[in-house]
Amino acid sequence: MKIAIDGPAGSGKSTIGSALAQHFGFLYFDTGIMYRVVTLAAIERHIALDDEAAVTELAQRIHIHVSQPTHADGRQYTVLLDDRDVTWLLRTPQVDRGVSTASAYPDVRHEMVRQQRRMAEAGNIVMVGRDIGTVVLPEADLKIYLTASAEERARRRHKELRERGTLASYEEILIAIQQRDTADSTRTASPLHPANDAVILDCTNKSVEETVEAVLQLVQLRITQRI
């Protein structure tokens, strides 16, 4: 079974996708981290994010590896950039602001999508991102579009950063999320929008537990329909 979860930044896709995969024993893969790695690498190497050719060349050159968590620090996976653990560096406001630019380039997305599809070939996977149901896995057995208000998503991200000891203002995070929403939904390459057959789930006023339960019911219904 292949499950696709799409939605805007900070909507809880990673948390819900990880819980869902753990419940069913499926592979969990957050595809957005791949674009964050490219963005982080460009920032660290002083490559201008508006230099499409340079960012594309970088995306094709760096080595990205994703594995099960290697530290008990609340992470859902461990991400290595050229063998260096960058898991938490991918969630900083600086990366938040730049990732839409890097992820909008067609050749960058082409390379990342190619790798994502290869990972999904074996099935029994929960793949999370912004174009999974529309581009990466249009044949997914279940497509969910998870969303929440920009204010609620900013509040969650602010809380997450503070709990890790990272100083960041709520206002700065909210602006970054709003800018990200606009960039993601208006980009030429794979713009963010629900697949025609996706189930839209608004979790603004739902707890994590309530959202997980709602998604589990959707999966169980789809499994029943397949029997």
C-alpha positions as CSV (number, residue, x, y, z in Angstrom):
1,M,0.0,0.0,0.0
2,K,1.2,3.5,-0.8
3,I,-0.1,6.5,1.2
4,A,0.5,10.1,0.1
5,I,0.2,13.0,2.5
6,D,0.5,16.5,1.1
7,G,-0.1,19.9,2.6
8,P,1.5,23.3,3.4
9,A,4.5,24.0,5.6
10,G,3.9,23.2,9.3
11,S,0.6,21.5,8.9
12,G,1.8,18.4,10.8
13,K,2.4,16.2,7.9
14,S,5.7,14.8,9.4
15,T,4.2,14.1,12.8
16,I,1.1,12.4,11.4
17,G,2.9,10.6,8.6
18,S,5.5,9.2,11.1
19,A,2.7,8.0,13.5
20,L,0.8,6.4,10.7
21,A,3.9,4.6,9.4
22,Q,4.8,3.3,12.8
23,H,1.2,2.1,13.4
24,F,1.2,0.0,10.3
25,G,4.9,-0.9,10.2
26,F,5.3,1.0,6.9
27,L,8.4,3.0,5.7
28,Y,8.1,6.7,6.5
29,F,9.6,9.2,4.1
30,D,9.3,13.0,4.3
31,T,10.3,14.2,0.9
32,G,10.5,17.8,1.9
33,I,13.8,17.2,3.7
34,M,15.5,16.6,0.4
35,Y,14.8,20.1,-0.7
36,R,15.8,21.4,2.7
37,V,19.2,19.6,2.4
38,V,19.8,21.3,-1.0
39,T,18.9,24.7,0.6
40,L,21.1,24.2,3.6
41,A,24.0,23.1,1.4
42,A,23.6,26.2,-0.8
43,I,23.5,28.4,2.3
44,E,26.6,26.8,3.9
45,R,28.5,27.0,0.6
46,H,27.5,30.6,-0.1
47,I,25.7,29.6,-3.3
48,A,23.0,32.2,-4.1
49,L,19.6,30.5,-4.0
50,D,18.5,32.5,-7.0
51,D,21.3,31.0,-9.1
52,E,19.3,28.2,-10.7
53,A,22.2,26.6,-12.6
54,A,24.4,26.5,-9.5
55,V,21.7,25.2,-7.2
56,T,20.8,22.5,-9.7
57,E,24.4,21.4,-10.1
58,L,24.7,21.3,-6.3
59,A,21.5,19.1,-6.0
60,Q,23.0,16.6,-8.5
61,R,26.3,16.5,-6.7
62,I,25.6,16.2,-3.0
63,H,24.9,12.9,-1.2
64,I,21.7,12.7,0.8
65,H,21.0,9.8,3.1
66,V,17.9,9.3,5.3
67,S,17.7,6.6,8.0
68,Q,15.8,5.7,11.1
69,P,16.6,8.0,14.1
70,T,20.1,7.6,15.5
71,H,19.5,9.8,18.5
72,A,16.7,9.9,21.1
73,D,16.2,13.7,20.8
74,G,12.7,13.8,19.3
75,R,13.8,13.4,15.7
76,Q,11.7,11.3,13.3
77,Y,14.7,10.3,11.2
78,T,18.4,11.1,10.7
79,V,19.4,13.1,7.7
80,L,23.0,13.1,6.5
81,L,24.5,15.6,4.1
82,D,27.7,14.1,2.8
83,D,28.0,11.9,5.9
84,R,27.3,14.9,8.3
85,D,24.2,14.8,10.6
86,V,22.2,17.9,9.6
87,T,18.8,16.8,10.9
88,W,18.0,19.7,13.1
89,L,19.7,22.3,10.9
90,L,17.0,21.7,8.3
91,R,14.3,23.3,10.5
92,T,15.8,26.8,11.0
93,P,14.0,29.9,9.9
94,Q,16.8,30.6,7.4
95,V,16.2,27.3,5.6
96,D,12.4,27.9,5.9
97,R,12.8,31.2,4.0
98,G,15.0,29.7,1.2
99,V,13.6,26.2,0.6
100,S,10.7,27.4,-1.7
101,T,13.3,29.0,-4.1
102,A,15.4,25.9,-4.3
103,S,12.5,23.5,-4.6
104,A,10.9,25.5,-7.4
105,Y,13.6,24.7,-10.0
106,P,12.4,22.1,-12.4
107,D,15.7,20.2,-12.7
108,V,16.1,20.1,-8.9
109,R,12.6,18.7,-8.6
110,H,13.2,16.2,-11.4
111,E,16.2,14.8,-9.6
112,M,14.5,14.6,-6.2
113,V,11.3,13.1,-7.7
114,R,13.3,10.4,-9.5
115,Q,14.8,9.3,-6.2
116,Q,11.5,9.5,-4.4
117,R,9.8,7.2,-6.9
118,R,12.5,4.7,-6.6
119,M,12.1,4.5,-2.9
120,A,8.4,4.0,-3.2
121,E,8.6,1.0,-5.6
122,A,8.5,-1.6,-2.9
123,G,5.2,-0.3,-1.5
124,N,4.0,-0.2,2.2
125,I,5.2,3.4,2.4
126,V,3.9,6.7,3.9
127,M,5.3,9.4,1.7
128,V,4.9,13.0,2.9
129,G,5.5,16.2,0.9
130,R,3.8,18.8,-1.3
131,D,3.4,17.1,-4.6
132,I,3.2,13.4,-3.7
133,G,-0.4,12.8,-4.7
134,T,-0.2,15.0,-7.8
135,V,3.3,14.2,-9.1
136,V,5.4,11.7,-7.3
137,L,2.8,9.0,-6.6
138,P,-0.4,9.8,-8.6
139,E,-1.2,6.1,-8.3
140,A,-1.2,6.1,-4.4
141,D,-3.9,4.1,-2.7
142,L,-4.8,6.9,-0.4
143,K,-4.1,10.6,-0.8
144,I,-4.5,13.0,2.1
145,Y,-4.2,16.8,2.0
146,L,-3.5,18.0,5.6
147,T,-3.8,21.7,6.3
148,A,-4.2,24.2,9.1
149,S,-4.3,28.0,9.4
150,A,-1.0,29.9,9.0
151,E,-1.3,31.2,12.5
152,E,-1.6,27.8,14.0
153,R,1.2,26.4,12.0
154,A,3.5,29.3,13.0
155,R,2.6,28.7,16.7
156,R,3.5,25.0,16.4
157,R,6.8,25.8,14.7
158,H,7.6,28.5,17.3
159,K,6.9,26.0,20.2
160,E,9.1,23.3,18.5
161,L,12.1,25.7,18.1
162,R,11.8,27.0,21.7
163,E,11.7,23.5,23.1
164,R,15.0,22.8,21.3
165,G,16.5,26.0,22.7
166,T,16.4,27.9,19.4
167,L,15.6,31.6,19.6
168,A,13.1,32.7,17.0
169,S,10.2,35.2,17.0
170,Y,6.7,34.1,16.3
171,E,6.2,37.0,13.9
172,E,9.2,36.0,11.9
173,I,8.1,32.4,11.6
174,L,4.5,33.5,10.6
175,I,5.9,35.7,7.8
176,A,8.1,32.9,6.6
177,I,5.2,30.5,6.5
178,Q,2.9,32.9,4.7
179,Q,5.7,33.6,2.1
180,R,6.2,29.8,1.7
181,D,2.5,29.2,1.1
182,T,2.5,31.8,-1.6
183,A,5.6,30.5,-3.3
184,D,4.6,26.9,-3.1
185,S,1.1,27.5,-4.5
186,T,2.2,29.8,-7.4
187,R,5.4,28.1,-8.6
188,T,5.6,26.8,-12.1
189,A,7.0,23.4,-11.3
190,S,4.5,21.2,-9.3
191,P,2.6,23.9,-7.5
192,L,1.0,22.9,-4.2
193,H,-2.6,21.9,-4.4
194,P,-4.7,18.9,-3.4
195,A,-5.0,16.0,-5.8
196,N,-8.5,15.7,-7.3
197,D,-9.1,12.5,-5.4
198,A,-7.4,13.6,-2.1
199,V,-9.2,13.7,1.2
200,I,-8.8,17.2,2.6
201,L,-8.3,17.2,6.4
202,D,-8.1,20.5,8.4
203,C,-6.3,20.0,11.7
204,T,-6.3,23.6,12.9
205,N,-8.5,22.7,15.9
206,K,-7.4,19.1,16.3
207,S,-4.8,17.6,18.6
208,V,-2.2,15.3,17.2
209,E,-4.0,12.4,18.7
210,E,-7.3,13.4,17.1
211,T,-5.7,13.9,13.7
212,V,-3.9,10.6,13.8
213,E,-7.2,8.9,14.7
214,A,-8.9,10.6,11.8
215,V,-6.2,9.4,9.4
216,L,-6.2,5.9,10.7
217,Q,-9.9,5.7,10.0
218,L,-9.3,6.8,6.4
219,V,-6.7,4.1,6.0
220,Q,-8.8,1.4,7.5
221,L,-11.7,2.4,5.2
222,R,-9.4,2.2,2.2
223,I,-8.1,-1.2,3.3
224,T,-11.7,-2.5,3.7
225,Q,-12.6,-1.2,0.2
226,R,-9.7,-3.1,-1.3
227,I,-10.6,-6.5,0.3
